[in-house]
């Protein structure tokens, strides 16, 4: 590899490393905080399925939710919230989710404190946009 090629490679690694900023890892949030933000933000939680063992690799607990403006409609968003004891495990799970949803784009990943928040599958754009606004206001990255 030439010196120029090496510099380009290092530059690309630096740029890619800066993408996908993650939230801090203070372990002060709770599932209840996230769910309250969702409902206070104007969405209903239509289904909630907690799992004390966690779904993602190294997750300590998880909640699967279905959210909507109106639970009687088919306009919903499915989401999984995974909790972690370790920032590296949380960020690895977020990267794993990001890779799984490409190139089709049927998923969005956020980190919030010790959590990953992942929306997936076919979903209603209006609900997804509202959920994005809610999570942005909460401080999720």
Secondary structure, DSSP 4 states (H G I P E B T S, - for coil): --HHHHHHHHHHHHHHHHSS------S---HHHHHHHHHHTT-EEEEEEEETT-SSTT-SEEEEEEEES-TTSS-EEEEEEEE-S-HHHHHHHHHHHHHHTTTTT-EEEEEETTEEEEEESS--HHHHHHHHHHHHHHT--
